[in-house]
Amino acid sequence: MKFTRIIITCLAFSFLGISLFAQTESIPKNEMNYGLGLNYGLFKDQNFSPLNYSNIGFVGTIGYARYGKNPNTIFSTSLAVNYNVISTAAAEVFNSDLYQADIRFSYLKKYYQKEDKLSIFVGPEFQSNNSLVLFNGVNSFTYLFTHSLNVKTMATYKLGDNQSLKMGISIPLVNWLVRPPHAGFNKTTVDNLTKPVRLLVDEGEFASLNKYTAVDWNLEYVKRINDKYNLTLGYGLNFQRIFADEKMIRVNNQISLGLTKQF
């Protein structure tokens, strides 16, 4: 009888262990994000033209996130690529092409949690935000490459079992700013035509907040489809401003639809 009790006890602990292990493994630690959207905004760069432009185009994004326990930490990386046509009311002949690629790496740690609904994360982010403007091929062009260390804050709020909101804001603290002295070819551009990586950083300068300011803000609605997939609807605002002799201001609004896979 005693032996039977021991066997039953061992089996009970075995099933309990399997159950706990299965529950732990069922919690997704990884996440892939895919998105497509519309980008529209304002463009004014005196380095390129004295005219005021508006821009409209498309954006595609891909991202990966790795969650820690509970989760208390989030590591994420993303790539956003967009193409826009910038146009001015002055004349259609001045229409130009704007290309932009934004790369990010961030590490966030949970700073605050209220019950099981609201979570706030804070941490550092590295961002490389690169854009190129072409007028009539390469007859005239300019570019802006910014590589920055940002402070990022993200908040998540559960609306229910299958719905949630996610909001984030990122602000650069230290910037390496690369910008040509004028539109068109210059010595740096010519020397680095076959060295694109060097072109991204060559002859740049550190820019403090009183010379270059940028803000990225986004809001996302997340709808759970099943255990693996979520549908997302998002809005993002990107603002860039240079307070130099040749001033620049860019405002981008992005509306996107995405799919998230958890595994």
Buried (B, 14 or more C-beta within 10 A) or exposed (E): EEEEEEEEEEEEEEEEEEEEEEEEEEEBEEBEBBBEBBBBBBBBBBBBBEBEBBBBBBBBBBBEBBBEEEBEBBBBBBBBBBBBEBBBEEEEEBEBBBBBBBBBEBBBEBEEBEEEEEBBBBBBBBBBBBBBBBBEEEEBBBBBBBBBEBEBBBBBBBEEEEEBBBBBBBBBEEBBBBBBEEBBEEEBBEEBEEEEEEBBEBBBEEBEEEBBBBBBBBBBBBBBEEEEEBEBBBBBBBBBBBBEEBEBBBBBBBEBEBBBEBE
